[in-house]
Structures are given as C-alpha cells and as structure tokens.
C-alpha cells in the first residue's frame, strides 16, 4: 500500500481517540501540475499527475446527528450537526471536509436522506507538506468524499465528486479554484500523466516513459491563495474573455477559445496588466497541446523546454511566481540532466516541479538544494516524485 506507515498511524490514532476502528478508510493523493497553469477555469488543457504523497480519511457512522471530525496531525476535534453545516471562521481546516460533506448530502438526498441524517466519527491524516503547492486541500476533499459516499451509500461519479470538492473550495474555503486538483487526485495512474480537457472534463492518461522522473522542490515560501490573489487572477481572465468575445468574429466562452495570434492583434482595449494575465493561460493551452504531440513522439527533451517556457510566462506575464521559485528554476537550467522546471500549482510560493533523468536525480537534487541555500541561507526540501495511482477506498 502507498504510504503504509501513514495509514497505520491513522488507524492507531483513530482507535485511541474514538475507542473503535473505522468502518471505512479512503486515500487520495496530492498532485503536481506538470504543464498548463491556471488553464482549468479558463476551460483549457492541463498535464498533471497524482503523486506518492496523500491523505487518508477514516470514518464510522454514528447513531445521532453529530459529526466529530479530528485532524490527525493536530489531534484537534471539531463537531457540527448534520442539519446545520456552515463554514467555520476558526479551525478553517475543517471547511474542506464540511463543504464536501454538505455537497454529498445534497447529492444523496433524493435516495438516501435518512442515512445522511446520521453523523460520523471522522479523522484524516496525511503526509503532503502544507502550503507546498501539491494540493493537500483537494486530497482531503477527495478522501473525504470517497469515504463518506461509501459510508452513506451515496453513488456519485468521479467528475461529480470533483465538482463537489470544487464547490467546497468556493463556498466554504473562499477560493474560486478550477477542477484541476480534484480531477488529478481522482484520475491518476502510476507512471502516467493525466491530460485533462477542462471544457468537456474528459481526461486520459499518457505515459512518459521510464527515462524520466520528477523532483519536487518545496521552497516553504508562503502559499496562501485564499487571501484573494487567486481570485483576482481569475477575475482578470474573465474580464479578458469578455473583451475577446466582443471583438472576435467567432464565439468566445473562455480564454480557451483565443489563440496567441488573436491575442496579439485584438488585445487593444485591455489594460496592460489584464492583457498579460490573459496571455498566460492562452499560451499555456498551446504548450499543453504541443507537449502532447512531443510525448507521442517520445521527445521528453522538447517537453522539458516547454516547462521552462511555462515558468517564464508565469514569472513575466501572470506574475504568480516569486523570488524563491525563480531561484530554483534558474538553477535547474544550469544542472546537467535537468530537462525542464516550473512552478507547480497556483503560485505565489510553494513548490517547483523538475523533470530530470533518473540517473541524474540525486546529483540534481543536491545541486538545487545547494543553490537555494546559497541564496536564502537554508536549503529547500527536494524529494523524488512518482506519478501514482489516484484516490481509492482502502477499507
């Protein structure tokens, strides 16, 4: 089992806290975003992968209407009734679970409302570094969703479950995220990337081959999207899409429908900042499609160059990078065996994902850590990332 030690610790903690074993246990991984940044809510394309770090959620049904939820790392409990689930202003970590529970209850109300009226004893525990840009929140939502859907016998397909997690982010956590993180956590497969079309929400897995792997470089720089930065970027994209819908001769529902050539010709009328924000996801969509063609030919070197281009776009156009991330990417460009590097996720801190030959992974990791320490006084954390299987029930 992936992360067996984490699972064993969760069961021990659950048994000690609640006095019984859980009825169900689920697991959901975090994700790396490999190519395609902020394209999901612009109805575009993304390459991502589920990773070998994740979150377990254990639960048992109660006989009353109380939900007892424990964060396994803090061993702190929050309680709430099944019939009055509202966002918490304190202990905000519980909002991801609360929002997912509320969405599942609504999805199941037509056929099994009586069972949803029962509360649960729940606990989650995982090993995804918080604030690392690896989507610990989506892993928590998807592990919660799988476990509680099983517990309450609610039938929900993967895309519907992803949307429930997304709505939890929107309405309970206050972050207007796209579906990338939830889909990646659900759809991942070992040694494969997930390529998703976020207009149709159709996804497929794509093999990368055995001659490459990823490094995750966690800078520990601030990664807080709920403070409004993410939402402001999304609003800029929506403003630009509305502009292009007026000036282009073909329908434009989102920036997915605009090419870079059209952006260059018809951007007049937008502020420089909004025009630049729009250029990033437009260019990213074209890079993802180009990357798919390169992988089909086995050209991972060309794919890596697109990753470097992607980060430069984040840095100069979208402005969702930061000095810590830029230092890692700039160092990666000079290290033998490194094929590509870029920020992974929303940006503003967190992690850099690096594409590297496995034979060079150890020396590249040491070089990246040393370059970061030379600039900031302490090394960044570098780990080998394996594309791994997606969310599933464990018990």
C-alpha positions, 0 to 999 in steps of 0.5 A: 500500500502507498504510504503504509506507515501513514495509514497505520498511524491513522488507524492507531490514532483513530482507535485511541481517540474514538475507542473503535476502528473505522468502518471505512478508510479512503486515500487520495493523493496530492498532485503536481501540475506538470504543464498548463497553469491556471488553464482549468477555469479558463476551460483549457488543457492541463498535464498533471499527475497524482503523486506518492504523497496523500491523505487518508480519511477514516470514518464510522457512522454514528447513531445521532446527528453529530459529526466529530471530525479530528485532524490527525496531525493536530489531534484537534476535534471539531463537531457540527450537526448534520442539519446545520453545516456552515463554514467555520471562521476558526479551525478553517481546516475543517471547511474542506471536509464540511463543504464536501460533506454538505455537497454529498448530502445534497447529492444523496438526498433524493435516495438516501436522506435518512442515512445522511441524517446520521453523523460520523466519527471522522479523522484524516491524516496525511503526509503532503507538506502544507502550503507546498503547492501539491494540493493537500486541500483537494486530497482531503476533499477527495478522501473525504468524499470517497469515504463518506459516499461509501459510508452513506451509500451515496453513488456519485461519479468521479467528475461529480465528486470533483465538482463537489470538492470544487464547490467546497473550495468556493463556498466554504474555503473562499477560493474560486479554484478550477477542477484541476486538483480534484480531477488529478487526485481522482484520475491518476495512474502510476507512471502516467500523466493525466491530460485533462480537457477542462471544457468537456472534463474528459481526461486520459492518461499518457505515459512518459516513459521510464527515462524520466522522473520528477523532483519536487522542490518545496521552497516553504515560501508562503502559499496562501491563495485564499487571501484573494490573489487567486481570485483576482487572477481569475477575475482578470481572465474573465474580464479578458474573455469578455473583451475577446468575445466582443471583438472576435468574429467567432464565439468566445466562452473562455480564454480557451477559445483565443489563440496567441495570434488573436491575442496579439492583434485584438488585445487593444482595449485591455489594460496592460496588466489584464492583457498579460494575465490573459496571455498566460493561460492562452499560451499555456493551452498551446504548450499543453497541446504541443507537449502532447504531440512531443510525448507521442513522439517520445521527445521528453527533451522538447517537453522539458523546454516547454516547462521552462517556457511555462515558468517564464510566462508565469514569472513575466506575464501572470506574475504568480511566481516569486523570488524563491521559485525563480531561484530554483528554476534558474538553477535547474537550467544550469544542472546537467540532466535537468530537462525542464522546471516550473512552478507547480500549482497556483503560485505565489510560493510553494513548490517547483516541479523538475523533470530530470533523468533518473540517473541524474536525480540525486546529483540534481537534487543536491545541486538545487538544494545547494543553490537555494541555500546559497541564496536564502541561507537554508536549503529547500526540501527536494524529494523524488516524485512518482506519478501514482495511482489516484484516490481509492477506498482502502477499507 
